[in-house]
Amino acid sequence: MKFVSVRDLRGKSGEIWRDLPGEREMVITSNGRPVAILAAVNESTLEESLAAFRRTRAIDAVAALQHGSASAGADKLTHRGDRG
């Protein structure tokens, strides 16, 4: 996978757009840190690609909620009679 800085994206955009179909994905970095992903799509795969991307983001969101619950100690189920 190719990494491209924001600076290169601005200065070499023609080269990047030309290379993207062959690379399939490129990671955009700012100050050496990943900030975005460019992914090659076409009309026939656009909807499928968007759906996969959205599923992945939803899975990540659920995992973050589960991690937050575990960190707060709210991940344990209690029996109704065990309250208070």
Protein Blocks (a to p, Z undefined) as FASTA:
>chain_A
ZZddfklmmmmmmmmmmmmmmnopacddeehiafbdcddddfklmmmmmmmmmmmmmmmm
mmmmmmmmmmnopabccdfklgZZ
